[in-house]
Amino acid sequence: MSTDAKFKVDIVQKDKPLKIPKEVTGALKGAASPKMMGRMKKEAIFCPVANEEKPFLWCFACKSFIRRVKGVVDCAGGPAELNI
């Protein structure tokens, strides 16, 4: 996978946690601390590939995810498939 970002997507804070599939949270359990996971559950992005709002953790587990820097996600723009 190249590191060229096709999309730059802003992260939005939500008041309540978004619904996240159990396979996503299970796959990411060791990647971050429980406190950080709780904070990330309240974040969302507007996925340019799927053309809909998605929870950030879903984006983090996506194959097109490159990196997150200062509230912006770099997306490769490939298919919106989970990398779990």
C-alpha positions, 0 to 999 in steps of 0.5 A, spaced: 500 500 500 502 506 498 502 512 503 499 517 498 493 520 501 487 520 496 483 523 501 484 527 508 478 526 512 476 530 519 474 527 525 468 529 529 467 529 536 460 526 538 456 526 545 454 519 545 458 513 543 456 510 536 454 503 534 461 499 533 460 492 530 463 487 535 468 484 531 471 491 530 472 492 537 475 485 538 480 486 533 482 493 536 483 491 543 490 490 544 491 496 539 490 502 544 488 503 552 481 502 554 481 509 556 483 511 549 478 506 546 472 509 550 474 516 547 475 514 540 468 511 540 465 518 541 469 520 534 466 519 527 468 521 520 465 522 514 467 516 509 468 519 502 469 511 499 462 509 503 459 516 502 456 516 509 458 517 516 462 512 520 465 511 527 472 512 527 474 505 530 471 503 523 475 507 519 481 505 524 480 498 522 479 499 514 484 497 509 484 504 506 486 507 513 494 510 512 494 515 519 491 519 523 495 526 525 492 532 529 484 530 528 485 528 520 485 521 517 489 520 511 485 515 507 488 511 501 481 511 497 481 504 496 475 499 497 472 500 504 473 493 507 475 492 514 482 489 515 480 484 521 
